[in-house]
Structures are given as structure tokens and as C-alpha cells.
Amino acid sequence: MSDASDAGATGDEKPFRVVLAKLGLDGHDRGLKVVARMLRDGGLEVIYLGLRQTTEQVIAAVEQEDADAIGISMLNGGHLALSKKMIDALNDADVGVPLIVGGIVPEGDVEKLQELGVAAILGPGSSSEDCVQAVREAVAASA
Amino acid sequence: MKNGLRGLSVAEVFERAQGGDRRAIGRLLSIAERGGPDGLALGELAHPQIGKAHVVGITGAPGAGKSTLTGRLAATLTASGRNVAVLAIDPSSPVTGGAILGDRIRMDVLNYGTGTFIRSMATRGQGGGLAVAVPAAIRVLDAVGFDIVIVETVGVGQIEVDIAGTADTTAIVVTPGWGDAVQANKAGLLELADVFVVNKADRPGATDSRRDLELMLDLSDTSQWRPEITLTIGTDDDVATNGVDNLIAELARHRTFLEGEGRLAERRRRRAQHELRVRAGDSLLSRLAKHLQSESGAAIVDAMATGQTTPSAALAALLDEL
């Protein structure tokens, strides 16, 4: 058992908790549902927010659910603007939970997202292991 | 990570939570869920502050509309100035231990941010663990000042019945076409329900369901308390037609009933007894498992396996050693 009050993300006895959402008006949630299932099968607890979420809703969920990571899914080219919006909102709220972006991200934008502070980027074809590994590494790196 | 709470002691996080800091409340719930030394410390802090909240259990078959109705109920109570928390419990995968917790999707649209506090909880394996974690989480929410704590579970199986048993008032949600009075008797809901809700009441058959439930109640001892059967439409955002006000009134009526003649105290006593029994069983089981691995435990097992002692004698010897 952990003895530090802040051991939430590192204690082995507690499954990682990940908030999954899509921001804005993009209505394609199939990928997000597939990832939710992959993470569940990898032994994680997924708090599934689904479509049309605002950054405020995501942050409220992260706080109330004491989540260890956030995954947002992008399809329609808004990845740079939406990731920046989410990172800014997290910084404003002083929530230091890693953000993982999944979906369609052109190769040239990967570095830009990393510079913004996105912890990991998962493109099409990422395996179940890739997803679980990305969450674990992102949480470990932010601890 | 999770800046702002980093490096704080359990007591400091508890103080912030009492001041309404939602991140601190979220963290306390994780501590309560995880148990261990921090969980014990938190229990000590929370204990003197409990007993004020009205704990409402909402249960029913999958697809009855519990999450949507819970969201509507919580939003309506919040709008009337009550401080409401929801604990939404979903099953973990028995194979991987993971879980998809999707209740917020049906609740959070109503009031995110400063509205109702919603926490999703996975069952994380069967039995004792949950029976410890849920009451601990309820105590935290009570202690940090919520007036009403709603615990929502899928109403199948003993665990859910147990969780429902941790509430002051338990509401059972059914839908039109859900079955006749015989089904209700079979499902064992009679003993559990303080409040009956027929949700999705805009569908055909709602009044039939109400009549069936009334018939069932006619056959029960309702001399102390007879539930009013409330019809609701969880998806309807119009308070004039969704029936949620009637449900709120019925929950309040039950709370008032409990407060009379020491009934609340009696219910809480039963709850304490139940929690203690589950925890005692848990801890005895783990001691037993350990003892069976020890030399003297193994000797008892061997004696029984080789026919030297009867199972009854082996049991007696084992219990003696524990």
C-alpha cells in the first residue's frame, strides 16, 4: 500500500484512470470507442465522456474522477488548435495531467504537438499495447 | 502531476475538500477507494463529520434509464440549491480488471463544472473490496458537506443489493413492460425498495406497471411505510411533465419517515452490522488462506486428505488454531 498521499498515479494497486473525450463538433467517435475498449482490455479504467465535450467539461471530469491521464481523439484537422486549447486550459486550471492525442495527425505536425506539451500521439494502426504503453509512460513521465 | 495537491498530507487535502475544492474531493475518493494507511487516516478524519447527508440508492435493471434519471434528479436538486454528489458504479471486467465508466455521458450534459459532483467507480473485483470502498466513499462525501449523496448501481446480483443496502433510501427503477407482479416478487425487490419509480413513463404500459406494483404492495406488510409509485421520464427536461419533482417529494417523505421513532438510527445500525460482517469475513478469509499455507495448516489438510481425520474434525482443528 502507498504511504504518500499523492501516490495516486504510481501506486501499483490502483488501476490507471483515463478520461477519454472528443472536443468540439467532430462527430466521429468510432476510434475513441475502439481505444476505450483497448484500454479496458489493458486493465485501465476509462472514464468515457464521448462527443462534443468542452475543455471545461474535460477538466471537471479529470478533477472529480482524479484521473491520471487525458486522451482526446482528432479526425478532422483541428488537432493543432484543439490541442493548444486543451493544454492552455489545463495550464490555466493548474491541472498537471498528461494529454495524449489520438487520430489523424500529419507527420509534420507531430513535433508541433510535442512542443505544445502533448505527451504522446497515437496514429491509425496503433495497437492495444501501444495505447496502454503510451498511457503508462505519459503518467510515469509526469509523476 | 496533479499540481496543487502535490505534497499535501491527507489532513490538508481533507481540509481543502471541506472548503469545496473539487480536485481535493476527487483525490480523497481515490484514497478511500484504495484503502491502506492513508485510507485509515482519512476514515479517522471523516468519521466525526458524518451522518448529515441523505444517502439515496438508485438501482434497477440495465437499460432502465437509471443514469439519465439520476442526472435529471441531481440537476433538479442542484438547481433548487442542494449540494449533490453522485457515485456511479459500473462493473470492472472480471478478466482484465479494466472498466469503461460511461455514466457521465448521460449525466454531465446537464451540469458540468460547478454543478453536481459526479464520481464514477469501478467494482474492481467482486465481494469484500467494494463493500468496503463504497461506504468509505459515501462517508467522505458526507463528511465534506454534501446534503444528498446518490449511489447508482446496476441492480443485478448480490453485490448491487449490498450496495443498495448502504443507502438510507433505496429507489428501484423499472420500465413499462418490465414484467408483472410475480416477476417483482421473484426478483426480491420487495424487501429492498423504499421508493418505486416507473421510468420511461411516456412509453405504453406505464400505468400497467404501476398497477402491478400496487398489487404487489397490497400483498406486503405496508403498515409502517407504503411507497408511492412515481412515474418519471428521465429524458424530458421539462419539470412540469418529467415527474422528477414527485420523485424528490417521495424521497423527502421517506427521509422524514426514517427520522421518526428512531428508524434512521436503526437502519444505520443494521448498515454498520452489515459492513462489519463483510469486513470481518474478508479479514478472516485472508487469515484462513495464510494459515492453510503454514506448516500446521498443511498438516490439518494432509490429515484430512489421507483419511486420518474427518472433514468435521479437520474444520474444528483449523478453527481452534485460528
Contacts between the chains, C-beta under 8 A, distances in Angstrom:
chain1	res1	chain2	res2	distance
A	1	B	34	7.4
A	1	B	35	6.9
A	1	B	36	3.0
A	1	B	37	6.2
A	1	B	38	7.8
A	2	B	34	7.1
A	2	B	36	6.1
A	2	B	38	6.7
A	3	B	36	7.6
A	3	B	37	5.6
A	3	B	38	7.2
A	5	B	5	8.0
A	5	B	8	6.2
A	5	B	9	5.7
A	5	B	10	4.9
A	5	B	13	6.1
A	5	B	27	7.8
A	5	B	31	7.1
A	5	B	38	5.8
A	6	B	1	7.9
A	6	B	2	7.2
A	6	B	5	6.4
A	6	B	6	5.4
A	6	B	7	6.5
A	6	B	8	7.2
A	8	B	2	7.0
A	8	B	27	6.8
A	8	B	30	5.3
A	9	B	1	5.6
A	9	B	2	7.3
A	11	B	34	6.6
A	13	B	34	6.5
A	13	B	36	7.8
A	14	B	30	7.1
A	14	B	33	7.5
A	14	B	34	5.2
A	15	B	97	6.1
A	15	B	98	6.7
A	15	B	99	7.8
A	15	B	122	7.4
A	15	B	124	7.3
A	36	B	100	5.3
A	37	B	100	7.2
A	39	B	98	6.5
A	40	B	93	6.0
A	40	B	96	6.7
A	40	B	98	3.8
A	40	B	99	6.1
A	40	B	100	5.0
A	41	B	93	7.3
A	41	B	96	5.2
A	41	B	98	6.1
A	42	B	96	6.8
A	42	B	98	6.2
A	43	B	96	4.7
A	43	B	97	4.7
A	43	B	98	4.6
A	44	B	98	5.1
A	45	B	92	7.6
A	45	B	98	6.4
A	45	B	99	4.8
A	45	B	101	6.3
A	45	B	120	8.0
A	45	B	122	5.1
A	46	B	98	7.2
A	46	B	99	6.8
A	46	B	100	4.8
A	46	B	101	6.5
A	47	B	101	5.0
A	47	B	104	6.4
A	47	B	120	5.4
A	48	B	100	5.6
A	48	B	101	6.5
A	48	B	102	4.5
A	48	B	104	7.5
A	48	B	105	6.2
A	49	B	104	5.9
A	49	B	105	6.2
A	49	B	108	7.0
A	50	B	102	7.7
A	50	B	105	4.8
A	54	B	112	7.6
A	56	B	112	6.3
A	56	B	113	5.4
A	57	B	108	6.2
A	57	B	112	4.4
A	57	B	113	7.3
A	60	B	22	7.4
A	60	B	108	7.6
A	60	B	112	4.9
A	60	B	113	4.9
A	61	B	104	6.2
A	61	B	108	7.0
A	61	B	112	7.9
A	63	B	22	4.9
A	63	B	23	4.3
A	63	B	26	5.2
A	64	B	22	5.8
A	64	B	25	7.3
A	64	B	26	4.9
A	64	B	117	5.8
A	64	B	118	5.8
A	64	B	119	5.7
A	65	B	26	6.2
A	65	B	119	6.3
A	65	B	120	6.0
A	66	B	2	7.8
A	66	B	23	7.8
A	66	B	26	4.0
A	66	B	27	5.4
A	66	B	29	6.5
A	66	B	30	4.4
A	68	B	1	7.7
A	94	B	3	5.1
A	94	B	4	5.0
A	95	B	2	7.1
A	95	B	3	7.1
A	95	B	4	7.8
A	95	B	23	7.6
A	96	B	1	5.0
A	96	B	2	5.6
A	96	B	3	4.2
A	97	B	1	6.7
A	97	B	2	6.3
A	98	B	1	7.8
A	139	B	1	7.4
A	142	B	1	4.5
A	143	B	1	5.1
